[in-house]
């Protein structure tokens, strides 16, 4: 099972930050999508 999470950060998407993460420009913000594997805590 996988999940998708969205976050908006208050900075421009370009230039690409040192961590290499890039997103979609939204006015003066940057929209990031994260897709990860869901893990059970049991």
C-alpha positions as CSV (number, residue, x, y, z in Angstrom):
1,X,0.0,0.0,0.0
2,X,1.2,3.5,-0.8
3,X,0.1,7.0,0.2
4,X,0.5,10.4,-1.3
5,X,1.0,13.6,0.7
6,X,1.0,17.2,-0.5
7,X,2.8,20.2,1.0
8,X,3.2,23.8,0.1
9,X,6.3,25.7,1.1
10,X,6.8,29.5,0.9
11,X,9.7,29.7,-1.4
12,X,10.3,29.5,-5.1
13,X,10.9,26.1,-6.7
14,X,13.9,27.3,-8.7
15,X,16.8,27.1,-8.5
16,X,16.4,23.5,-7.2
17,X,17.6,23.3,-3.6
18,X,20.7,21.4,-2.5
19,X,18.6,18.3,-1.4
20,X,17.5,17.9,-5.1
21,X,13.8,18.0,-4.3
22,X,11.7,19.9,-6.8
23,X,8.1,20.8,-7.1
24,X,5.5,22.6,-9.1
25,X,5.5,26.4,-8.9
26,X,2.4,28.0,-7.4
27,X,2.6,31.8,-7.4
28,X,5.5,32.5,-5.0
29,X,5.3,29.0,-3.4
30,X,6.2,25.5,-4.3
31,X,3.9,22.5,-4.2
32,X,5.5,19.2,-3.4
33,X,4.1,15.7,-3.7
34,X,5.4,12.8,-1.7
35,X,4.6,9.2,-2.5
36,X,5.8,6.6,0.1
37,X,5.1,3.1,1.1
38,X,2.8,2.7,4.1
39,X,4.2,0.6,6.9
40,X,2.3,-1.0,9.7
41,X,3.3,-0.2,13.3
42,X,2.0,-3.5,14.7
